[in-house]
Structure formats: C-alpha cells, structure tokens
Amino acid sequence: MSGRLGAWLRHPGRRLEELQASFAGSVRLKLLALVLAPLLLGVPVLLLIVWIWGTQGYNQLLVNKVSSDLVTARQFFDRVQSGVSLNLEGFSSSHRLLQALQRGAPDDMDLLLQEAALAQGLDYLVLLDSRGRVRAGGRGPVDRSAWDVVQSALQGRGQHGLEVFAPEQLDELAPALRQRAHLDLLPTRNASPDPRRAEDRGLVIQAAVPVLGSEGQMLGVLEGGVLLNGNLGIVDRINTIVYQQASLPLGSQGTATLFLGDTRIATNVRLFEGRRALGTRVSQAVRDKVLGRGEVWLGSAFVVDDTYVSGYEPLLNLRGERVGMLYVGFLEAPLQTALHGALAGLFLLFLLVSGLGTLAALRWAQTIFRPIERMNRVMARIEAGEETARVGPSASKDELGRLSRAFDHLLDSLSARRLELQRSADELDRKVAERTAALEEANATLRRAQQQLVMNEKLTAIGELTAGVAHEINNPVAVIQGNLELLRDVLGEQAEPVRGEIRLIDEQTQRIRAIVTRLLQFARPGDFAGYAEATDVNGVVADCLVLTRHNLNKAGVKVETRLEAGCNVEMNRGELQQVLINLMMNAMQAMPQGGTLSVESRDIGPDDAIPGEASFPGALLRVRDTGHGIAPADLDRIFDPFFTTKKQEGTGLGLSISYAIIQRYGGRITVESAPGEHTTFTLWLRREAQYTEQPSAPVFAARFMKAGE
C-alpha cells in the first residue's frame, strides 16, 4: 500500500492520466460515477444549502419577533404615559379639588395632593398657580413655568411626555426622589468610555393639566410625574405583556429595560444571584446607532454578560431630543442550540439515507455491469476474427437482458447480411447506372422546362411591349382616317377616278384598327374585363377560403377571420376573388413552417386614412400573415411586373396584376411588413367604382426594365 502511495507521489501527472484513460474506457467506472455522484456530491451541497437557508430564515424569524415585541412594548409604554395624563385630568375636575381650592387651606391642599398622588401611582404631584409657580405640594415657591408641559397647561391644553430632571430639580420636589434616582455606574463590557461614577439624573413621565373653574377660568395647573429610575413595576409589566407564558419556547428568557442615556435605570436583566443589572450600560455599537443616529436596533446584541436577540428604540422628550431607550429582547443561546440540534439531526438522517442508498446502488449496479462486460468480451473476440462468438443465453428480464439477446441476434443478422450484401453489390452497380441515366434524362427535361418558362416570361414581356406599340399605332391611323374623309369631301365628284383606291385605303385603315384591338386584348385583357356589380366582400372572402382551405390546411396555416363589412363594393366578383386568392397563396408560401393567416373586413370609417390620399366610402379588406416578412429594400418593388423574391417559384406577375385590377376600379392596395414577424396587405375598395385608365405599354415596359436591372 505504501509502495502505491509512493508511486502516486512520485508521478502524480502520469497516474492521473492513467486514471482518466481508465475512466474513459470503462462503463463500470462511468456508471459508478453516475450513481454515486448525486449521493457523494449532491447531498453535501444540499446539506450546505439547507444549513445556510435554515440559519438565515430562522434568524430572520427571530428578528421579526423581536421587532413585533418592541412595537408591543412601545404601545404599552405610551399607554402608561397617557394614563398619567388622564388620571391628572380626572383629578383636576374633581369636586374635592375645587372645594379645597375654595377653602384655600395649604395643609388641606398638601394632604389632598399626597392622597391623590398615592392613589394614582405618582411620585410627585404639585399644584401651580396661573403663573406656573408652586402653590401646594412642593417645597417653596419654585417657578416651574419653563417646563414644556406646564406651558401647554397654562395655555389650556393638557400635555404629557418624557423629561430628564437634574438632581436639584428632583430635590425641589422631594428628597426621596433624588435618592431613588441615584445609581452607581457598573463597569460594562463593550460600553463606551464614561468618566462619571454615578447617574444622578432622573427620567420622568411628566404630565400637566389645567385646573378650570366652573365658568372656565384658569385656577391653576396640576403637574405630576412618575420617576422611571428604579421603577421595576413598569419594566416587569412590559415583560409580562410582551413575553407571556410559553411565548418563548426552548427555555429562552425575555427581558425589558428602560435607559436614561445609555444607562439601565429600570430592567429585569439579571447579573448574578438575582441582582438586576441597574447601572450597567449598553454597548457602544448600540449607543451610536440608537442614541447617535436615532435608528432602531434589531438583531443580536451583547447585553451585560450574554447575547440576546434585541430590539432598541430611542425615547424622545417633547422637544424631540433623544433622552433614553426602550429595550426588549430574549436569550439567543437556547434558540440557537435548538436550531443547531435540529439541523444536526437532519444532517445525520441525510447521511444515513445516503449511506444506505450508496450500498443499495452499488449492489444494483452489479446487475448492470455483468451483461455489459460479457458483451464487451464478445466484441473483443469478434475484433480478433472469431465471427462465431456470441454472448449466449441470459436469464435477465430487463433492458440489458433484452439488449444481450438482441446483440446476439444482430450478430447473426450481420453474418447473413454479409453474404447478401456481396450478392447485391453487382445488382446495386447496375441500378446505379440505370438511375444515373434516368437522372440525366430528367435533368434534360428540367432544362427544357426552364427554357420554356423563360420563353413564356419573355413572351409576356413582348406582349406588354406590343400593347404599347399597338396603342401608339392608333394615332397615325386616326390621322389617315381623318384625312381620307377630308379627301372625299374636298374632291367630291372629282374623286370618282380613284374611288376604288380610296375604298382600299379605308378598308386597310379599318383592318389596322382591328389588328390593334386584337393586340390590346392580348396584351391588356384587364381593359376588356367583365362587368362590375355590387359585390359582397364577406361572401367573396368566404368563397376564397373554401377554395384555398385544402392548401392552407396542408401547409399547417391557421385561419382567423373577422368579417364586419356591411356595405357592398362595385367590382367584378371574379376579379376580386382572383386578387384575394393570390394574396392568400402568397401568405401561405411566406409561412413554410405554418403560422396564422388573418383576414379582416370592415367598412372604411372617417378615421381611416389611405397613405398619401383622402379616404372614400367603401370597404377595407386586410390580409395578414405571420411569415418571414418582406425586406425593406423590396417593399417599393413588389408591385413591379416580373419582380419576385421566390426565384425558383414565382413569375413576379401576381401582385402586379392584382395592383392593376384594384386600381382599375379606383381602389388602392397597400402593404406593411416587419421582417421576421408579419406582412399585411390592405385593399381599399370603393362603394361606387371610379374607373381609371390602366398603365400604358411604356409604363409596363419601364417596370419590366426596372425588374430586370
């Protein structure tokens, strides 16, 4: 074993090449890799994905929960503040207070204020006069008109909010408040540096309401407050409301805290032996984000001596200054332990299933390897020249068993076919010679057909040109005929000696006219088309679809129609049918892989505009396909005679003839196309035809020359 390892270490490149060659030439190794790759590679990747997604999703759930807890705590804390103000409002309008004010006895008033403060859970309650100076409940005539809540009450509006009281201000109200507010600062890990040794300020819920007489006159102001320093009842109540029984499974513990600045002044976070962490401070990272930038902290945070899933929110006074923080959170360790335990159990289950699956896969792979190896050995024997080698009988009923039997049958067939092929070689040579001769004859026939087609095209062009020439002959014929009539009138009886010659000239001019007429009928049959009639365009479309249905279905073209035209058009029905069938067949040829042919008819409305012309009453026919479209360079030439993009199929006359027919009745034909997407032909047909002269022979000749450029 050590010798093989040493060889691998001495020549790693060569050994790797040998392994690659073995893998490339072995179905066994490939099948093993195919079977084991999902288990050995896919399962670890899947476990990693489950670990990452599970951890991230679970942490996000914890953050969402603490965010919801923080909202609940804030709502309760706001209700506590509102409750202080509401209690004061109720006391300010009480009959006992008004009677005491009327009696004006200071001792009675002090006693009444003490009883009211005790009943309402206030830490102090003072009565101020209309100028904001202490009238009862305090120690001396202290001016408290500078407080925001007092100023609001003096203006007739009750107000409440958070305020930070200096030690002297607490002492003015009651010495006990100053003593309660005092907290020694304890060293706290990760907290920002602070030279102070103690926190002497007090965070107070302060409220003030006006005291009004029976006629609404200002009698004074009631000011009261609750000191939050060391007020464990409020934080315990918040903790009870937010983290009810069984709201934190798995042994986690919820906590709530009120901060003055970054110092815990009321909390149920424990240090040791049940002692609360009063006087400890928040970490500097939390302090900078919440107190420094006024943002909410949601996530893991180090709290005193452990990590909690925490939510911190700044507390503001009435002037919008950040004076403290509200905190709720719960221990993270029990939840993380439970998560990791669940994931570990899941991983073990995955590994167990993967191991069992690997063993089963290897066992089942053996049933695949054996037939393949037997066939491989037979192939090697046949390559060595042993033509009678066979796999032999196989008891396997699966695909490989059938494959081995088919392999033997194939070898038998190949052996028989070898002799048959030898006999067929001569026959094949003979047939090849015959086919070659037939193809040569077919090629000759094809060349003759092409020559005939070219000749037909040339004859058509000659006919167009002949029509022009015949048309021009009419002018000198008319001159001859007119002068001949003038000659008869001028000579009168003197023309008698040459009357026979004059008659011959007249007959020959009439003959010329007949020849010209026949030439025009040959070259321009449209000028001699059938009569026009009131034609229902919807009916013509339906007839055309019936006539082309077989070809469209054979080409895999789906037909969509929307026939809404209500008026008839003056046009020869057969000619309109000829135009539509030509457009439909062109659309079918533009969709060799199938597509959609849309035919739409409707009346021409006032908003329809023919490009470059004014609209007219009639019907609009639109033929649209989803084929390969027409190149922009070809759009201006598609109506020219002999121009076609179907070099091996079309003659280039279909659209030219259609154009001439529509123009003959005063209609218009337009085209729009997006290469690779669609082509749309639009027929604008008049309700009452306006017959126009057809293009003359020189015009057709010019188009022919343009098409041949």
Number of C-alpha atoms within 10 A of each C-alpha: 5 7 8 9 10 11 12 14 11 11 10 13 11 12 14 12 11 12 12 11 11 14 14 11 11 11 16 18 14 14 15 16 14 11 16 18 13 14 20 15 10 12 17 15 13 13 17 13 12 15 18 12 12 15 16 12 12 15 19 13 12 21 20 15 17 24 22 14 24 24 16 16 23 18 12 17 17 12 12 15 19 17 15 22 24 18 19 27 18 10 20 21 16 12 10 13 17 18 11 16 16 9 11 11 11 14 12 14 22 19 13 18 22 18 13 18 21 13 10 17 13 19 19 22 28 23 25 28 20 18 14 23 20 24 22 23 22 19 14 12 13 15 14 18 19 9 14 20 24 28 20 18 25 25 13 18 13 23 21 26 21 23 25 19 18 14 18 13 17 23 16 15 20 16 14 11 20 22 13 17 23 18 21 13 18 14 14 17 15 15 19 15 9 10 6 9 12 14 19 20 20 26 25 23 23 28 30 33 31 29 28 16 13 9 6 9 11 17 18 25 29 28 27 25 26 24 23 23 26 20 16 18 13 19 24 17 15 23 22 14 14 23 20 11 9 9 11 14 11 13 12 15 17 24 22 29 25 28 26 24 20 23 24 28 27 24 27 21 23 14 13 8 6 9 10 16 23 24 25 25 26 23 18 17 15 22 23 14 16 21 23 13 11 17 14 17 20 20 18 18 20 17 22 20 12 10 15 22 24 28 28 28 22 23 22 17 19 14 10 8 13 19 18 26 25 20 24 29 32 24 20 20 16 15 20 15 12 14 17 15 12 12 17 14 12 15 19 12 12 16 17 12 13 17 14 10 15 19 12 11 15 14 11 11 15 12 13 17 16 13 17 18 15 14 18 13 14 21 16 12 15 14 10 9 9 12 14 12 15 21 21 12 10 13 7 14 9 10 10 17 17 13 18 21 18 13 17 19 14 13 18 14 11 13 13 11 13 11 10 11 13 10 11 13 11 11 11 12 11 12 12 12 11 11 12 12 12 12 12 11 12 12 12 12 12 12 12 12 12 12 12 12 13 13 12 13 16 12 13 16 19 14 18 25 21 22 26 22 17 21 17 15 14 16 10 11 16 13 10 15 16 11 12 17 12 12 13 15 11 11 10 10 10 10 15 12 9 10 13 11 12 17 12 12 15 16 12 14 19 14 12 16 17 12 13 20 16 14 20 23 15 16 21 20 11 16 13 10 13 13 10 16 14 15 18 17 26 21 13 18 21 13 14 19 19 10 13 14 15 10 13 22 13 10 16 15 21 15 15 12 15 12 17 15 18 15 18 19 23 19 27 17 19 15 18 20 19 16 20 23 19 17 20 22 13 15 28 27 17 20 20 13 11 19 19 19 22 18 22 18 21 18 20 22 13 10 7 12 13 14 9 6 8 9 16 18 16 22 25 24 23 20 20 22 29 23 24 18 19 20 13 12 8 12 12 10 16 21 22 22 25 23 23 20 13 11 9 7 8 13 18 20 18 21 22 18 19 20 20 21 24 22 21 20 22 18 25 20 21 14 16 14 20 15 13 12 12 20 20 20 19 19 20 24 28 24 20 19 19 12 12 13 11 15 13 16 22 17 14 19 19 14 19 18 14 14 16 10 6
